């Protein structure tokens, strides 16, 4: 018999530490093959979620192999999810995170990267060949390129190292955001970086 489903988590009264512990516990359930929610996407589950009271916001990549609610074993109403190519920040993303933290009281922001990221690969290729992509893909590459440059585009492990570095750069940018810096400094909000392993399904926190 599957374990009973817990009530949707609430950000109210949560600390960054307890929010992070709950998010990582969900990933452990996912990795072990014993999820509580099992990525339940039925209409009944949506209706049962009630009011929106998320305890975390996860900024991740658009990669179809990394469905964020599933890999953290979360149900409706538990987490807010934002996905862009290689979790690139823009004003809409920043405004969305500011809203979730400021208006919904969410204490935790996680930036999640993953290996074999196509957007990071495009940035590595651009710096190696000098051939700049066209249209709006160029913007995406430009935002990732500083991380590639810092690790060295010619490094054989440039792709993997750039994924790591790009996560940390994104975390630093969020911590320095005008509306997030105060709550972060006060310990009311935490911004953490992590990496998803496509082979194992495990999420690992990255040291800042």
Protein Blocks (a to p, Z undefined) as FASTA:
>chain_A
ZZdddddddfehpafklmmmmmmmmmmmmmnopafklopabfklmmmnmpaddfbdcddd
fbfklcfklmnopaehkaccdddehhiacfklmmmmmmmmmmnopabdcddddehifklm
mmmmmmmnopacehjllmmmmmmmmmmmmnopklmklmmmmmmmmmmmmmmmmmmpmklm
mmmmnopaccddddddfknopacdddZZ
